[in-house]
Amino acid sequence: MIARFFSTSKPIHLVIVILLTLTLFLAGRISNYENMISVGFILKQLIIYLIILTSIIVLNFLVSKNDLTKKNSYKILLFSLFLIILPITFLINNVLISNLFILLALRRIISLRSNIKVKKKLFDAAFWIGIASLFYFWAILFFPLIIAALIYYSIGQIKNWIVPFIGLLTVILITISYSILITNHFSEPSNYFDTIGFDFTTYNSNHLIIGITILTSLGIWSLFFYIKNLKEKIKRHRSSHILIIVALLISVAIVLIVPNKNGSEFIFMFAPLSIVMANYVESIKEQWFTEFFVWILILTPVSYLML
């Protein structure tokens, strides 16, 4: 049974997830490529896939290092299934890159719990969020997550509160310097800022409706139990779980306000949602229901073939 198989943490689980996502990634990329397939094209796709692979590895490290779930592989299984449920996330390069930098930032933010090298972690987190926003502007909404971490981890020194803004300013200065060197003038701010939009008509396709409905329904159900069980978490880990909820809410805000909605924006939700769902799955006492929950996610993309 799949749920039972991934209930432990073994290298074979990562290998399976890698092969699964690689196969579907190449299938999606090749099916949407109209020109002659060349060696250069394949190499380019493999490089892009390395971004996905790195994202999975960073997520696995983030969760394991900070004990955000028990010792199992549910988080990487769920993350890969989310990608498959909304395969448009495989196709948009800038969103994939931006999400990787957000994961790197999230890793630094959660690690603030140790209270070691605080200033360096705050700078890194803000720097990665700034870089992520260059690829996908609304990723900048994750910056307040750093402020939330300063509050929940009770980091009160004034210097520490200034560091994240220095990290973000560093990205701005590098961007301006690059623009001057390449184009010999300042770029218009409008080249970097994006607008807000609430037009959801682009979601009006069977694949997106089914995928979004499943993720939303199971996500809300899992989040309810995640919040309910917060008091049972070890006190020193509780703040980290609260930050995961904040990250999930920020990702929802991104989905709501981005002007060009195509489904790829949901990728920012995948990491925090996989942690929330993994906590719920590992808490289910009835094995049959655990299998049922996981199989719903597995069969969702299979249902697309029948449409």
MODELLER restraints for C-alpha pairs under 7 A, 6 or more apart:
rsr = mdl.restraints
at = mdl.atoms
rsr.add(forms.Gaussian(group=physical.xy_distance, feature=features.Distance(at['CA:2:A'], at['CA:291:A']), mean=6.95, stdev=0.5))
rsr.add(forms.Gaussian(group=physical.xy_distance, feature=features.Distance(at['CA:3:A'], at['CA:290:A']), mean=6.48, stdev=0.5))
rsr.add(forms.Gaussian(group=physical.xy_distance, feature=features.Distance(at['CA:3:A'], at['CA:291:A']), mean=5.38, stdev=0.5))
rsr.add(forms.Gaussian(group=physical.xy_distance, feature=features.Distance(at['CA:3:A'], at['CA:294:A']), mean=6.53, stdev=0.5))
rsr.add(forms.Gaussian(group=physical.xy_distance, feature=features.Distance(at['CA:6:A'], at['CA:13:A']), mean=6.75, stdev=0.5))
rsr.add(forms.Gaussian(group=physical.xy_distance, feature=features.Distance(at['CA:6:A'], at['CA:72:A']), mean=6.25, stdev=0.5))
rsr.add(forms.Gaussian(group=physical.xy_distance, feature=features.Distance(at['CA:6:A'], at['CA:73:A']), mean=5.22, stdev=0.5))
rsr.add(forms.Gaussian(group=physical.xy_distance, feature=features.Distance(at['CA:6:A'], at['CA:74:A']), mean=6.01, stdev=0.5))
rsr.add(forms.Gaussian(group=physical.xy_distance, feature=features.Distance(at['CA:7:A'], at['CA:72:A']), mean=4.84, stdev=0.5))
rsr.add(forms.Gaussian(group=physical.xy_distance, feature=features.Distance(at['CA:7:A'], at['CA:73:A']), mean=6.28, stdev=0.5))
rsr.add(forms.Gaussian(group=physical.xy_distance, feature=features.Distance(at['CA:7:A'], at['CA:74:A']), mean=6.78, stdev=0.5))
rsr.add(forms.Gaussian(group=physical.xy_distance, feature=features.Distance(at['CA:8:A'], at['CA:71:A']), mean=6.07, stdev=0.5))
rsr.add(forms.Gaussian(group=physical.xy_distance, feature=features.Distance(at['CA:8:A'], at['CA:72:A']), mean=4.11, stdev=0.5))
rsr.add(forms.Gaussian(group=physical.xy_distance, feature=features.Distance(at['CA:8:A'], at['CA:73:A']), mean=6.14, stdev=0.5))
rsr.add(forms.Gaussian(group=physical.xy_distance, feature=features.Distance(at['CA:9:A'], at['CA:71:A']), mean=5.69, stdev=0.5))
rsr.add(forms.Gaussian(group=physical.xy_distance, feature=features.Distance(at['CA:9:A'], at['CA:72:A']), mean=4.34, stdev=0.5))
rsr.add(forms.Gaussian(group=physical.xy_distance, feature=features.Distance(at['CA:9:A'], at['CA:73:A']), mean=5.12, stdev=0.5))
rsr.add(forms.Gaussian(group=physical.xy_distance, feature=features.Distance(at['CA:13:A'], at['CA:73:A']), mean=6.69, stdev=0.5))
rsr.add(forms.Gaussian(group=physical.xy_distance, feature=features.Distance(at['CA:17:A'], at['CA:77:A']), mean=6.45, stdev=0.5))
rsr.add(forms.Gaussian(group=physical.xy_distance, feature=features.Distance(at['CA:17:A'], at['CA:80:A']), mean=6.64, stdev=0.5))
rsr.add(forms.Gaussian(group=physical.xy_distance, feature=features.Distance(at['CA:18:A'], at['CA:53:A']), mean=6.84, stdev=0.5))
rsr.add(forms.Gaussian(group=physical.xy_distance, feature=features.Distance(at['CA:21:A'], at['CA:80:A']), mean=6.38, stdev=0.5))
rsr.add(forms.Gaussian(group=physical.xy_distance, feature=features.Distance(at['CA:22:A'], at['CA:49:A']), mean=6.98, stdev=0.5))
rsr.add(forms.Gaussian(group=physical.xy_distance, feature=features.Distance(at['CA:25:A'], at['CA:90:A']), mean=6.04, stdev=0.5))
rsr.add(forms.Gaussian(group=physical.xy_distance, feature=features.Distance(at['CA:29:A'], at['CA:91:A']), mean=6.58, stdev=0.5))
rsr.add(forms.Gaussian(group=physical.xy_distance, feature=features.Distance(at['CA:51:A'], at['CA:96:A']), mean=6.92, stdev=0.5))
rsr.add(forms.Gaussian(group=physical.xy_distance, feature=features.Distance(at['CA:51:A'], at['CA:97:A']), mean=6.59, stdev=0.5))
rsr.add(forms.Gaussian(group=physical.xy_distance, feature=features.Distance(at['CA:51:A'], at['CA:100:A']), mean=6.88, stdev=0.5))
rsr.add(forms.Gaussian(group=physical.xy_distance, feature=features.Distance(at['CA:52:A'], at['CA:96:A']), mean=6.94, stdev=0.5))
rsr.add(forms.Gaussian(group=physical.xy_distance, feature=features.Distance(at['CA:55:A'], at['CA:100:A']), mean=5.32, stdev=0.5))
rsr.add(forms.Gaussian(group=physical.xy_distance, feature=features.Distance(at['CA:55:A'], at['CA:103:A']), mean=6.89, stdev=0.5))
rsr.add(forms.Gaussian(group=physical.xy_distance, feature=features.Distance(at['CA:56:A'], at['CA:76:A']), mean=6.34, stdev=0.5))
rsr.add(forms.Gaussian(group=physical.xy_distance, feature=features.Distance(at['CA:58:A'], at['CA:103:A']), mean=6.80, stdev=0.5))
rsr.add(forms.Gaussian(group=physical.xy_distance, feature=features.Distance(at['CA:58:A'], at['CA:104:A']), mean=6.98, stdev=0.5))
rsr.add(forms.Gaussian(group=physical.xy_distance, feature=features.Distance(at['CA:59:A'], at['CA:103:A']), mean=6.86, stdev=0.5))
rsr.add(forms.Gaussian(group=physical.xy_distance, feature=features.Distance(at['CA:59:A'], at['CA:271:A']), mean=6.85, stdev=0.5))
rsr.add(forms.Gaussian(group=physical.xy_distance, feature=features.Distance(at['CA:60:A'], at['CA:76:A']), mean=6.50, stdev=0.5))
rsr.add(forms.Gaussian(group=physical.xy_distance, feature=features.Distance(at['CA:62:A'], at['CA:107:A']), mean=5.42, stdev=0.5))
rsr.add(forms.Gaussian(group=physical.xy_distance, feature=features.Distance(at['CA:63:A'], at['CA:69:A']), mean=6.50, stdev=0.5))
rsr.add(forms.Gaussian(group=physical.xy_distance, feature=features.Distance(at['CA:68:A'], at['CA:241:A']), mean=6.99, stdev=0.5))
rsr.add(forms.Gaussian(group=physical.xy_distance, feature=features.Distance(at['CA:69:A'], at['CA:278:A']), mean=6.82, stdev=0.5))
rsr.add(forms.Gaussian(group=physical.xy_distance, feature=features.Distance(at['CA:69:A'], at['CA:279:A']), mean=5.79, stdev=0.5))
rsr.add(forms.Gaussian(group=physical.xy_distance, feature=features.Distance(at['CA:74:A'], at['CA:278:A']), mean=5.37, stdev=0.5))
rsr.add(forms.Gaussian(group=physical.xy_distance, feature=features.Distance(at['CA:75:A'], at['CA:274:A']), mean=5.12, stdev=0.5))
rsr.add(forms.Gaussian(group=physical.xy_distance, feature=features.Distance(at['CA:75:A'], at['CA:275:A']), mean=5.72, stdev=0.5))
rsr.add(forms.Gaussian(group=physical.xy_distance, feature=features.Distance(at['CA:75:A'], at['CA:278:A']), mean=5.49, stdev=0.5))
rsr.add(forms.Gaussian(group=physical.xy_distance, feature=features.Distance(at['CA:78:A'], at['CA:274:A']), mean=5.47, stdev=0.5))
rsr.add(forms.Gaussian(group=physical.xy_distance, feature=features.Distance(at['CA:79:A'], at['CA:270:A']), mean=5.87, stdev=0.5))
rsr.add(forms.Gaussian(group=physical.xy_distance, feature=features.Distance(at['CA:79:A'], at['CA:271:A']), mean=6.45, stdev=0.5))
rsr.add(forms.Gaussian(group=physical.xy_distance, feature=features.Distance(at['CA:79:A'], at['CA:274:A']), mean=5.59, stdev=0.5))
rsr.add(forms.Gaussian(group=physical.xy_distance, feature=features.Distance(at['CA:81:A'], at['CA:297:A']), mean=6.58, stdev=0.5))
rsr.add(forms.Gaussian(group=physical.xy_distance, feature=features.Distance(at['CA:81:A'], at['CA:298:A']), mean=6.70, stdev=0.5))
rsr.add(forms.Gaussian(group=physical.xy_distance, feature=features.Distance(at['CA:82:A'], at['CA:270:A']), mean=6.49, stdev=0.5))
rsr.add(forms.Gaussian(group=physical.xy_distance, feature=features.Distance(at['CA:83:A'], at['CA:89:A']), mean=6.26, stdev=0.5))
rsr.add(forms.Gaussian(group=physical.xy_distance, feature=features.Distance(at['CA:83:A'], at['CA:90:A']), mean=6.99, stdev=0.5))
rsr.add(forms.Gaussian(group=physical.xy_distance, feature=features.Distance(at['CA:84:A'], at['CA:301:A']), mean=6.56, stdev=0.5))
rsr.add(forms.Gaussian(group=physical.xy_distance, feature=features.Distance(at['CA:85:A'], at['CA:211:A']), mean=5.55, stdev=0.5))
rsr.add(forms.Gaussian(group=physical.xy_distance, feature=features.Distance(at['CA:85:A'], at['CA:300:A']), mean=6.45, stdev=0.5))
rsr.add(forms.Gaussian(group=physical.xy_distance, feature=features.Distance(at['CA:85:A'], at['CA:301:A']), mean=5.13, stdev=0.5))
rsr.add(forms.Gaussian(group=physical.xy_distance, feature=features.Distance(at['CA:86:A'], at['CA:208:A']), mean=6.93, stdev=0.5))
rsr.add(forms.Gaussian(group=physical.xy_distance, feature=features.Distance(at['CA:86:A'], at['CA:211:A']), mean=6.15, stdev=0.5))
rsr.add(forms.Gaussian(group=physical.xy_distance, feature=features.Distance(at['CA:86:A'], at['CA:263:A']), mean=6.90, stdev=0.5))
rsr.add(forms.Gaussian(group=physical.xy_distance, feature=features.Distance(at['CA:88:A'], at['CA:263:A']), mean=6.33, stdev=0.5))
rsr.add(forms.Gaussian(group=physical.xy_distance, feature=features.Distance(at['CA:88:A'], at['CA:264:A']), mean=5.57, stdev=0.5))
rsr.add(forms.Gaussian(group=physical.xy_distance, feature=features.Distance(at['CA:89:A'], at['CA:264:A']), mean=4.40, stdev=0.5))
rsr.add(forms.Gaussian(group=physical.xy_distance, feature=features.Distance(at['CA:89:A'], at['CA:267:A']), mean=6.36, stdev=0.5))
rsr.add(forms.Gaussian(group=physical.xy_distance, feature=features.Distance(at['CA:92:A'], at['CA:264:A']), mean=6.86, stdev=0.5))
rsr.add(forms.Gaussian(group=physical.xy_distance, feature=features.Distance(at['CA:94:A'], at['CA:135:A']), mean=5.25, stdev=0.5))
rsr.add(forms.Gaussian(group=physical.xy_distance, feature=features.Distance(at['CA:94:A'], at['CA:136:A']), mean=6.52, stdev=0.5))
rsr.add(forms.Gaussian(group=physical.xy_distance, feature=features.Distance(at['CA:95:A'], at['CA:135:A']), mean=6.88, stdev=0.5))
rsr.add(forms.Gaussian(group=physical.xy_distance, feature=features.Distance(at['CA:95:A'], at['CA:136:A']), mean=6.19, stdev=0.5))
rsr.add(forms.Gaussian(group=physical.xy_distance, feature=features.Distance(at['CA:95:A'], at['CA:264:A']), mean=6.91, stdev=0.5))
rsr.add(forms.Gaussian(group=physical.xy_distance, feature=features.Distance(at['CA:98:A'], at['CA:132:A']), mean=4.23, stdev=0.5))
rsr.add(forms.Gaussian(group=physical.xy_distance, feature=features.Distance(at['CA:98:A'], at['CA:133:A']), mean=6.82, stdev=0.5))
rsr.add(forms.Gaussian(group=physical.xy_distance, feature=features.Distance(at['CA:98:A'], at['CA:135:A']), mean=5.53, stdev=0.5))
rsr.add(forms.Gaussian(group=physical.xy_distance, feature=features.Distance(at['CA:98:A'], at['CA:136:A']), mean=5.98, stdev=0.5))
rsr.add(forms.Gaussian(group=physical.xy_distance, feature=features.Distance(at['CA:99:A'], at['CA:132:A']), mean=6.98, stdev=0.5))
rsr.add(forms.Gaussian(group=physical.xy_distance, feature=features.Distance(at['CA:99:A'], at['CA:267:A']), mean=6.96, stdev=0.5))
rsr.add(forms.Gaussian(group=physical.xy_distance, feature=features.Distance(at['CA:99:A'], at['CA:268:A']), mean=5.94, stdev=0.5))
rsr.add(forms.Gaussian(group=physical.xy_distance, feature=features.Distance(at['CA:101:A'], at['CA:128:A']), mean=5.36, stdev=0.5))
rsr.add(forms.Gaussian(group=physical.xy_distance, feature=features.Distance(at['CA:101:A'], at['CA:129:A']), mean=6.50, stdev=0.5))
rsr.add(forms.Gaussian(group=physical.xy_distance, feature=features.Distance(at['CA:101:A'], at['CA:132:A']), mean=5.34, stdev=0.5))
rsr.add(forms.Gaussian(group=physical.xy_distance, feature=features.Distance(at['CA:102:A'], at['CA:128:A']), mean=6.53, stdev=0.5))
rsr.add(forms.Gaussian(group=physical.xy_distance, feature=features.Distance(at['CA:102:A'], at['CA:129:A']), mean=5.78, stdev=0.5))
rsr.add(forms.Gaussian(group=physical.xy_distance, feature=features.Distance(at['CA:102:A'], at['CA:132:A']), mean=6.28, stdev=0.5))
rsr.add(forms.Gaussian(group=physical.xy_distance, feature=features.Distance(at['CA:104:A'], at['CA:128:A']), mean=6.73, stdev=0.5))
rsr.add(forms.Gaussian(group=physical.xy_distance, feature=features.Distance(at['CA:105:A'], at['CA:124:A']), mean=6.84, stdev=0.5))
rsr.add(forms.Gaussian(group=physical.xy_distance, feature=features.Distance(at['CA:105:A'], at['CA:125:A']), mean=4.16, stdev=0.5))
rsr.add(forms.Gaussian(group=physical.xy_distance, feature=features.Distance(at['CA:105:A'], at['CA:128:A']), mean=5.42, stdev=0.5))
rsr.add(forms.Gaussian(group=physical.xy_distance, feature=features.Distance(at['CA:105:A'], at['CA:129:A']), mean=6.20, stdev=0.5))
rsr.add(forms.Gaussian(group=physical.xy_distance, feature=features.Distance(at['CA:106:A'], at['CA:125:A']), mean=6.97, stdev=0.5))
rsr.add(forms.Gaussian(group=physical.xy_distance, feature=features.Distance(at['CA:108:A'], at['CA:121:A']), mean=5.37, stdev=0.5))
rsr.add(forms.Gaussian(group=physical.xy_distance, feature=features.Distance(at['CA:108:A'], at['CA:124:A']), mean=6.95, stdev=0.5))
rsr.add(forms.Gaussian(group=physical.xy_distance, feature=features.Distance(at['CA:108:A'], at['CA:125:A']), mean=5.64, stdev=0.5))
rsr.add(forms.Gaussian(group=physical.xy_distance, feature=features.Distance(at['CA:109:A'], at['CA:121:A']), mean=6.86, stdev=0.5))
rsr.add(forms.Gaussian(group=physical.xy_distance, feature=features.Distance(at['CA:109:A'], at['CA:122:A']), mean=6.98, stdev=0.5))
rsr.add(forms.Gaussian(group=physical.xy_distance, feature=features.Distance(at['CA:109:A'], at['CA:125:A']), mean=6.19, stdev=0.5))
rsr.add(forms.Gaussian(group=physical.xy_distance, feature=features.Distance(at['CA:109:A'], at['CA:146:A']), mean=6.41, stdev=0.5))
rsr.add(forms.Gaussian(group=physical.xy_distance, feature=features.Distance(at['CA:109:A'], at['CA:149:A']), mean=6.67, stdev=0.5))
rsr.add(forms.Gaussian(group=physical.xy_distance, feature=features.Distance(at['CA:110:A'], at['CA:240:A']), mean=5.93, stdev=0.5))
rsr.add(forms.Gaussian(group=physical.xy_distance, feature=features.Distance(at['CA:112:A'], at['CA:118:A']), mean=6.14, stdev=0.5))
rsr.add(forms.Gaussian(group=physical.xy_distance, feature=features.Distance(at['CA:112:A'], at['CA:121:A']), mean=6.86, stdev=0.5))
rsr.add(forms.Gaussian(group=physical.xy_distance, feature=features.Distance(at['CA:113:A'], at['CA:153:A']), mean=6.21, stdev=0.5))
rsr.add(forms.Gaussian(group=physical.xy_distance, feature=features.Distance(at['CA:119:A'], at['CA:160:A']), mean=5.97, stdev=0.5))
rsr.add(forms.Gaussian(group=physical.xy_distance, feature=features.Distance(at['CA:119:A'], at['CA:163:A']), mean=6.43, stdev=0.5))
rsr.add(forms.Gaussian(group=physical.xy_distance, feature=features.Distance(at['CA:122:A'], at['CA:163:A']), mean=6.28, stdev=0.5))
rsr.add(forms.Gaussian(group=physical.xy_distance, feature=features.Distance(at['CA:122:A'], at['CA:164:A']), mean=5.43, stdev=0.5))
rsr.add(forms.Gaussian(group=physical.xy_distance, feature=features.Distance(at['CA:123:A'], at['CA:163:A']), mean=5.69, stdev=0.5))
rsr.add(forms.Gaussian(group=physical.xy_distance, feature=features.Distance(at['CA:123:A'], at['CA:164:A']), mean=5.15, stdev=0.5))
rsr.add(forms.Gaussian(group=physical.xy_distance, feature=features.Distance(at['CA:123:A'], at['CA:167:A']), mean=4.72, stdev=0.5))
rsr.add(forms.Gaussian(group=physical.xy_distance, feature=features.Distance(at['CA:124:A'], at['CA:167:A']), mean=6.84, stdev=0.5))
rsr.add(forms.Gaussian(group=physical.xy_distance, feature=features.Distance(at['CA:126:A'], at['CA:143:A']), mean=6.56, stdev=0.5))
rsr.add(forms.Gaussian(group=physical.xy_distance, feature=features.Distance(at['CA:126:A'], at['CA:164:A']), mean=5.09, stdev=0.5))
rsr.add(forms.Gaussian(group=physical.xy_distance, feature=features.Distance(at['CA:126:A'], at['CA:167:A']), mean=5.11, stdev=0.5))
rsr.add(forms.Gaussian(group=physical.xy_distance, feature=features.Distance(at['CA:126:A'], at['CA:168:A']), mean=5.38, stdev=0.5))
rsr.add(forms.Gaussian(group=physical.xy_distance, feature=features.Distance(at['CA:127:A'], at['CA:167:A']), mean=4.76, stdev=0.5))
rsr.add(forms.Gaussian(group=physical.xy_distance, feature=features.Distance(at['CA:127:A'], at['CA:168:A']), mean=5.38, stdev=0.5))
rsr.add(forms.Gaussian(group=physical.xy_distance, feature=features.Distance(at['CA:127:A'], at['CA:171:A']), mean=6.29, stdev=0.5))
rsr.add(forms.Gaussian(group=physical.xy_distance, feature=features.Distance(at['CA:129:A'], at['CA:139:A']), mean=6.83, stdev=0.5))
rsr.add(forms.Gaussian(group=physical.xy_distance, feature=features.Distance(at['CA:129:A'], at['CA:140:A']), mean=6.13, stdev=0.5))
rsr.add(forms.Gaussian(group=physical.xy_distance, feature=features.Distance(at['CA:129:A'], at['CA:142:A']), mean=6.82, stdev=0.5))
rsr.add(forms.Gaussian(group=physical.xy_distance, feature=features.Distance(at['CA:129:A'], at['CA:143:A']), mean=6.52, stdev=0.5))
rsr.add(forms.Gaussian(group=physical.xy_distance, feature=features.Distance(at['CA:130:A'], at['CA:140:A']), mean=6.54, stdev=0.5))
rsr.add(forms.Gaussian(group=physical.xy_distance, feature=features.Distance(at['CA:130:A'], at['CA:168:A']), mean=5.50, stdev=0.5))
rsr.add(forms.Gaussian(group=physical.xy_distance, feature=features.Distance(at['CA:130:A'], at['CA:171:A']), mean=5.89, stdev=0.5))
rsr.add(forms.Gaussian(group=physical.xy_distance, feature=features.Distance(at['CA:131:A'], at['CA:171:A']), mean=6.61, stdev=0.5))
rsr.add(forms.Gaussian(group=physical.xy_distance, feature=features.Distance(at['CA:132:A'], at['CA:139:A']), mean=6.09, stdev=0.5))
rsr.add(forms.Gaussian(group=physical.xy_distance, feature=features.Distance(at['CA:133:A'], at['CA:139:A']), mean=4.91, stdev=0.5))
rsr.add(forms.Gaussian(group=physical.xy_distance, feature=features.Distance(at['CA:133:A'], at['CA:140:A']), mean=5.21, stdev=0.5))
rsr.add(forms.Gaussian(group=physical.xy_distance, feature=features.Distance(at['CA:134:A'], at['CA:192:A']), mean=6.89, stdev=0.5))
rsr.add(forms.Gaussian(group=physical.xy_distance, feature=features.Distance(at['CA:137:A'], at['CA:192:A']), mean=6.83, stdev=0.5))
rsr.add(forms.Gaussian(group=physical.xy_distance, feature=features.Distance(at['CA:137:A'], at['CA:193:A']), mean=6.32, stdev=0.5))
rsr.add(forms.Gaussian(group=physical.xy_distance, feature=features.Distance(at['CA:137:A'], at['CA:194:A']), mean=6.24, stdev=0.5))
rsr.add(forms.Gaussian(group=physical.xy_distance, feature=features.Distance(at['CA:138:A'], at['CA:254:A']), mean=6.35, stdev=0.5))
rsr.add(forms.Gaussian(group=physical.xy_distance, feature=features.Distance(at['CA:141:A'], at['CA:250:A']), mean=6.61, stdev=0.5))
rsr.add(forms.Gaussian(group=physical.xy_distance, feature=features.Distance(at['CA:142:A'], at['CA:250:A']), mean=6.50, stdev=0.5))
rsr.add(forms.Gaussian(group=physical.xy_distance, feature=features.Distance(at['CA:145:A'], at['CA:246:A']), mean=6.97, stdev=0.5))
rsr.add(forms.Gaussian(group=physical.xy_distance, feature=features.Distance(at['CA:145:A'], at['CA:247:A']), mean=6.73, stdev=0.5))
rsr.add(forms.Gaussian(group=physical.xy_distance, feature=features.Distance(at['CA:149:A'], at['CA:243:A']), mean=6.85, stdev=0.5))
rsr.add(forms.Gaussian(group=physical.xy_distance, feature=features.Distance(at['CA:152:A'], at['CA:239:A']), mean=5.77, stdev=0.5))
rsr.add(forms.Gaussian(group=physical.xy_distance, feature=features.Distance(at['CA:153:A'], at['CA:239:A']), mean=6.82, stdev=0.5))
rsr.add(forms.Gaussian(group=physical.xy_distance, feature=features.Distance(at['CA:176:A'], at['CA:186:A']), mean=6.59, stdev=0.5))
rsr.add(forms.Gaussian(group=physical.xy_distance, feature=features.Distance(at['CA:179:A'], at['CA:185:A']), mean=6.63, stdev=0.5))
rsr.add(forms.Gaussian(group=physical.xy_distance, feature=features.Distance(at['CA:179:A'], at['CA:186:A']), mean=6.11, stdev=0.5))
rsr.add(forms.Gaussian(group=physical.xy_distance, feature=features.Distance(at['CA:179:A'], at['CA:187:A']), mean=6.28, stdev=0.5))
rsr.add(forms.Gaussian(group=physical.xy_distance, feature=features.Distance(at['CA:180:A'], at['CA:186:A']), mean=5.76, stdev=0.5))
rsr.add(forms.Gaussian(group=physical.xy_distance, feature=features.Distance(at['CA:195:A'], at['CA:259:A']), mean=6.24, stdev=0.5))
rsr.add(forms.Gaussian(group=physical.xy_distance, feature=features.Distance(at['CA:196:A'], at['CA:257:A']), mean=5.16, stdev=0.5))
rsr.add(forms.Gaussian(group=physical.xy_distance, feature=features.Distance(at['CA:196:A'], at['CA:258:A']), mean=5.49, stdev=0.5))
rsr.add(forms.Gaussian(group=physical.xy_distance, feature=features.Distance(at['CA:196:A'], at['CA:259:A']), mean=5.13, stdev=0.5))
rsr.add(forms.Gaussian(group=physical.xy_distance, feature=features.Distance(at['CA:197:A'], at['CA:257:A']), mean=5.29, stdev=0.5))
rsr.add(forms.Gaussian(group=physical.xy_distance, feature=features.Distance(at['CA:197:A'], at['CA:258:A']), mean=5.53, stdev=0.5))
rsr.add(forms.Gaussian(group=physical.xy_distance, feature=features.Distance(at['CA:197:A'], at['CA:259:A']), mean=3.82, stdev=0.5))
rsr.add(forms.Gaussian(group=physical.xy_distance, feature=features.Distance(at['CA:198:A'], at['CA:256:A']), mean=6.53, stdev=0.5))
rsr.add(forms.Gaussian(group=physical.xy_distance, feature=features.Distance(at['CA:198:A'], at['CA:257:A']), mean=5.90, stdev=0.5))
rsr.add(forms.Gaussian(group=physical.xy_distance, feature=features.Distance(at['CA:198:A'], at['CA:259:A']), mean=6.59, stdev=0.5))
rsr.add(forms.Gaussian(group=physical.xy_distance, feature=features.Distance(at['CA:200:A'], at['CA:261:A']), mean=6.90, stdev=0.5))
rsr.add(forms.Gaussian(group=physical.xy_distance, feature=features.Distance(at['CA:202:A'], at['CA:261:A']), mean=6.33, stdev=0.5))
rsr.add(forms.Gaussian(group=physical.xy_distance, feature=features.Distance(at['CA:202:A'], at['CA:262:A']), mean=6.20, stdev=0.5))
rsr.add(forms.Gaussian(group=physical.xy_distance, feature=features.Distance(at['CA:203:A'], at['CA:209:A']), mean=6.43, stdev=0.5))
rsr.add(forms.Gaussian(group=physical.xy_distance, feature=features.Distance(at['CA:203:A'], at['CA:262:A']), mean=6.73, stdev=0.5))
rsr.add(forms.Gaussian(group=physical.xy_distance, feature=features.Distance(at['CA:207:A'], at['CA:304:A']), mean=6.19, stdev=0.5))
rsr.add(forms.Gaussian(group=physical.xy_distance, feature=features.Distance(at['CA:211:A'], at['CA:300:A']), mean=6.87, stdev=0.5))
rsr.add(forms.Gaussian(group=physical.xy_distance, feature=features.Distance(at['CA:219:A'], at['CA:273:A']), mean=6.69, stdev=0.5))
rsr.add(forms.Gaussian(group=physical.xy_distance, feature=features.Distance(at['CA:219:A'], at['CA:277:A']), mean=6.81, stdev=0.5))
rsr.add(forms.Gaussian(group=physical.xy_distance, feature=features.Distance(at['CA:222:A'], at['CA:276:A']), mean=6.40, stdev=0.5))
rsr.add(forms.Gaussian(group=physical.xy_distance, feature=features.Distance(at['CA:222:A'], at['CA:277:A']), mean=5.44, stdev=0.5))
rsr.add(forms.Gaussian(group=physical.xy_distance, feature=features.Distance(at['CA:222:A'], at['CA:280:A']), mean=5.60, stdev=0.5))
rsr.add(forms.Gaussian(group=physical.xy_distance, feature=features.Distance(at['CA:223:A'], at['CA:276:A']), mean=6.18, stdev=0.5))
rsr.add(forms.Gaussian(group=physical.xy_distance, feature=features.Distance(at['CA:225:A'], at['CA:280:A']), mean=6.67, stdev=0.5))
rsr.add(forms.Gaussian(group=physical.xy_distance, feature=features.Distance(at['CA:226:A'], at['CA:276:A']), mean=6.25, stdev=0.5))
rsr.add(forms.Gaussian(group=physical.xy_distance, feature=features.Distance(at['CA:226:A'], at['CA:279:A']), mean=6.88, stdev=0.5))
rsr.add(forms.Gaussian(group=physical.xy_distance, feature=features.Distance(at['CA:226:A'], at['CA:280:A']), mean=6.48, stdev=0.5))
rsr.add(forms.Gaussian(group=physical.xy_distance, feature=features.Distance(at['CA:230:A'], at['CA:238:A']), mean=6.61, stdev=0.5))
rsr.add(forms.Gaussian(group=physical.xy_distance, feature=features.Distance(at['CA:244:A'], at['CA:272:A']), mean=5.63, stdev=0.5))
rsr.add(forms.Gaussian(group=physical.xy_distance, feature=features.Distance(at['CA:247:A'], at['CA:272:A']), mean=6.47, stdev=0.5))
rsr.add(forms.Gaussian(group=physical.xy_distance, feature=features.Distance(at['CA:248:A'], at['CA:269:A']), mean=5.83, stdev=0.5))
rsr.add(forms.Gaussian(group=physical.xy_distance, feature=features.Distance(at['CA:248:A'], at['CA:272:A']), mean=5.43, stdev=0.5))
rsr.add(forms.Gaussian(group=physical.xy_distance, feature=features.Distance(at['CA:248:A'], at['CA:273:A']), mean=6.55, stdev=0.5))
rsr.add(forms.Gaussian(group=physical.xy_distance, feature=features.Distance(at['CA:251:A'], at['CA:268:A']), mean=5.43, stdev=0.5))
rsr.add(forms.Gaussian(group=physical.xy_distance, feature=features.Distance(at['CA:251:A'], at['CA:269:A']), mean=5.07, stdev=0.5))
rsr.add(forms.Gaussian(group=physical.xy_distance, feature=features.Distance(at['CA:252:A'], at['CA:269:A']), mean=6.85, stdev=0.5))
rsr.add(forms.Gaussian(group=physical.xy_distance, feature=features.Distance(at['CA:255:A'], at['CA:265:A']), mean=5.80, stdev=0.5))
rsr.add(forms.Gaussian(group=physical.xy_distance, feature=features.Distance(at['CA:255:A'], at['CA:266:A']), mean=6.29, stdev=0.5))
rsr.add(forms.Gaussian(group=physical.xy_distance, feature=features.Distance(at['CA:281:A'], at['CA:290:A']), mean=6.03, stdev=0.5))
rsr.add(forms.Gaussian(group=physical.xy_distance, feature=features.Distance(at['CA:284:A'], at['CA:290:A']), mean=6.24, stdev=0.5))
